[in-house]
Amino acid sequence: MLLLSIMKIKESQCLAKISDIALFQNLPGSAKEILHAILVEKEFRKGENVFTEGDEAEGFYVLCRGRVKVYKLSPDGKEQILHIVESKELLGAVSAFAGTPYPAHSEAMEKSAALFFPRAEFLEIIKKEPSIVMNMMANLAFRLQHFTRMIEDLSLKEVPGRLAAYLLYLSEKSGEEENLEIDISKGQLASLLGTIPETLSRILRKMSEQGVLEVKGRKIKLLKKGVLQDIVQGGKTGF
């Protein structure tokens, strides 16, 4: 009886995790129970690979705790961070659905936990529960918008514009009008913006000197968001 009670508690916790994820929030209870039957809970140490570029996409992940960076490596070993996946976000979903290898590396930035959904079993489920597909399409469409903006920033904007766009994105995402906290290292932020730490430091210093923002360690206060928007649009130079 005790073992059965413990199992029920674990099941309810897993179902609660699914309910917390936007992808599955509007699903009927029966669909959530079906999903629970196939999911596998996985944990990753800091620095551990979740998957490697070229690996067969046997399924996708939904992060429950921690953060995972998705990145590419140049022939000379230089790392370019493409995206940082946070709690309740999808990881590897497009490759899993398309049946193609993972197009990039992914690595846990801290101790992390995820729900893994095996591809074959999940494809069978969505034939019976099309509502899952509708939720997932909305989630992937949002992700596509983010990547489209990121590609535009990296290819069309200079580094100050990329930094300004990222700070405004963080402000919008966190709901904070002024006070931000950068929870990744300067090196990781530089990689995410397609530059080097020295260039990033120089631009932050100039923006601070001109009163656009205030920097204290990893905390950044946005003093003139209008100026940041001008920088994004290419209307203000000198950084």
C-alpha positions in Angstrom: 0.0 0.0 0.0 2.8 2.4 0.9 4.6 1.7 -2.4 1.3 2.3 -4.3 0.8 5.6 -2.5 4.3 6.7 -3.4 3.7 5.8 -7.0 0.5 7.8 -7.1 2.3 10.8 -5.6 5.0 10.5 -8.3 2.4 10.2 -11.0 0.5 13.3 -9.8 3.7 15.3 -9.7 4.5 14.3 -13.3 1.0 15.2 -14.4 1.4 18.6 -12.5 4.6 19.2 -14.4 2.8 18.6 -17.7 -0.1 21.0 -16.6 2.5 23.7 -15.9 3.8 23.6 -19.5 2.0 26.0 -21.9 2.2 23.3 -24.6 -0.1 21.0 -22.7 -2.2 23.4 -20.6 -5.5 23.2 -22.6 -5.4 19.4 -23.0 -8.1 17.3 -21.5 -7.1 15.1 -18.5 -7.2 12.0 -20.5 -4.7 13.3 -23.0 -2.3 14.3 -20.2 -2.5 10.8 -18.8 -1.6 9.3 -22.2 1.4 11.6 -22.4 2.4 10.8 -18.9 2.5 7.1 -19.9 5.3 7.7 -22.5 7.4 10.4 -20.9 10.8 9.7 -19.4 12.2 12.0 -16.7 15.9 12.8 -17.3 18.5 14.8 -15.3 21.7 16.4 -16.6 24.8 17.6 -14.8 26.2 21.0 -15.5 28.3 20.7 -18.7 26.6 17.4 -19.7 25.4 17.1 -23.3 21.7 16.6 -23.9 22.4 15.8 -27.5 25.1 16.4 -30.1 24.9 17.8 -33.6 24.2 14.9 -36.0 22.6 12.6 -33.4 19.5 10.8 -34.5 16.4 12.7 -33.1 14.8 9.9 -31.2 12.5 12.3 -29.4 12.2 15.8 -27.9 12.5 17.4 -24.5 10.5 19.8 -22.3 12.8 21.4 -19.8 11.4 21.3 -16.2 14.4 22.8 -14.3 17.6 24.5 -15.2 18.9 25.9 -18.5 20.3 24.4 -21.7 22.3 26.2 -24.3 21.9 25.2 -28.0 25.1 26.0 -30.0 27.1 25.4 -33.1 30.9 24.9 -33.4 32.9 26.5 -36.2 35.7 24.4 -37.8 38.2 26.1 -35.5 36.2 25.3 -32.4 34.6 28.7 -31.9 31.2 28.4 -30.1 28.2 30.3 -31.3 25.2 30.1 -29.0 22.0 30.0 -30.9 19.5 29.9 -28.1 19.2 29.3 -24.3 16.3 27.0 -23.4 14.7 27.7 -20.1 12.2 26.0 -17.9 8.9 24.8 -19.7 10.4 25.3 -23.1 10.8 22.7 -25.9 14.1 21.3 -27.0 14.7 19.3 -30.2 11.1 19.2 -31.2 11.5 20.2 -34.9 14.1 17.5 -35.6 12.0 14.9 -33.8 8.9 15.7 -35.9 10.8 15.9 -39.1 12.8 12.8 -38.5 16.1 14.6 -39.1 19.3 14.6 -37.0 19.7 17.3 -34.4 21.2 20.3 -36.2 23.2 21.7 -33.3 24.8 20.7 -29.9 23.0 21.2 -26.6 24.6 21.3 -23.2 23.2 21.9 -19.7 24.4 25.2 -18.3 23.5 24.1 -14.8 22.0 21.0 -13.1 18.8 20.5 -15.2 15.9 18.1 -15.5 13.7 17.5 -18.5 10.7 15.4 -19.6 11.7 13.3 -22.7 9.0 12.3 -25.2 10.0 9.4 -27.5 9.3 10.3 -31.1 7.6 7.0 -32.3 5.2 6.9 -29.3 4.4 10.6 -29.5 3.6 10.4 -33.2 1.1 7.6 -32.4 -0.5 9.7 -29.7 -1.1 12.8 -31.8 -3.0 10.7 -34.3 -5.6 10.2 -31.5 -5.3 13.6 -29.8 -5.0 16.3 -32.5 -5.3 19.0 -29.8 -1.7 18.3 -28.9 -0.6 19.2 -32.4 -2.5 22.6 -32.3 -0.9 23.5 -29.0 2.6 22.5 -30.4 2.1 24.5 -33.6 1.4 27.6 -31.6 4.5 27.0 -29.5 6.7 26.4 -32.5 5.4 29.4 -34.4 6.4 31.6 -31.4 9.8 30.0 -31.4 10.1 30.6 -35.2 9.4 34.3 -34.7 12.2 34.5 -32.1 14.7 32.8 -34.4 13.7 35.0 -37.3 14.4 38.1 -35.2 17.7 36.6 -34.0 18.9 35.8 -37.5 17.9 39.3 -38.6 19.9 40.8 -35.7 23.0 38.7 -36.3 23.0 39.3 -40.1 21.8 42.9 -40.5 22.7 44.7 -37.3 26.0 45.8 -35.8 26.9 44.5 -32.4 25.4 47.6 -30.6 22.1 46.9 -32.3 22.2 43.3 -31.4 22.9 44.1 -27.7 20.1 46.8 -27.6 17.6 44.3 -29.2 18.6 41.6 -26.7 18.1 44.0 -23.7 14.7 45.1 -25.0 13.8 41.4 -25.5 14.7 40.6 -21.9 12.7 43.6 -20.7 9.6 42.4 -22.6 10.1 38.8 -21.6 10.6 39.5 -17.9 8.0 42.3 -17.7 10.6 44.5 -16.1 10.6 48.0 -17.5 14.1 49.0 -16.2 15.9 46.6 -14.0 17.3 43.5 -15.7 19.7 40.8 -14.4 21.8 39.0 -16.9 21.9 35.4 -15.7 24.6 34.2 -18.1 28.3 35.0 -18.2 29.7 37.8 -20.3 31.4 35.2 -22.5 28.1 33.4 -23.1 26.3 36.7 -23.8 29.0 37.7 -26.3 28.6 34.3 -28.0 24.9 34.7 -28.1 25.3 38.1 -29.8 27.9 36.9 -32.2 30.8 38.9 -30.8 33.7 38.7 -28.3 33.7 39.7 -24.6 36.1 42.6 -25.2 33.8 44.2 -27.8 30.7 43.6 -25.6 32.5 45.3 -22.6 33.5 48.3 -24.7 29.9 48.8 -25.9 28.4 48.4 -22.5 30.9 50.9 -21.1 30.1 53.5 -23.8 26.3 53.0 -23.3 26.9 53.5 -19.6 29.0 56.7 -20.2 26.3 58.2 -22.4 23.6 57.5 -19.8 21.7 54.9 -21.8 22.0 52.3 -19.1 23.7 51.6 -15.8 25.7 48.5 -15.2 26.5 46.9 -11.9 27.9 43.5 -12.3 25.2 41.4 -13.9 22.5 43.9 -13.1 21.6 46.4 -15.9 19.2 49.3 -15.5 17.7 50.6 -18.7 17.7 54.4 -18.3 16.7 55.4 -21.9 14.8 52.6 -23.7 13.9 55.0 -26.5 17.6 55.4 -27.3 18.0 51.6 -27.3 15.1 51.4 -29.7 16.9 54.0 -31.9 20.0 51.8 -31.8 18.0 48.8 -32.9 16.7 50.7 -35.9 20.1 51.9 -36.8 19.3 55.5 -36.0 22.0 56.1 -33.4 25.6 55.3 -33.9 28.8 56.0 -32.0 29.0 52.8 -30.0 
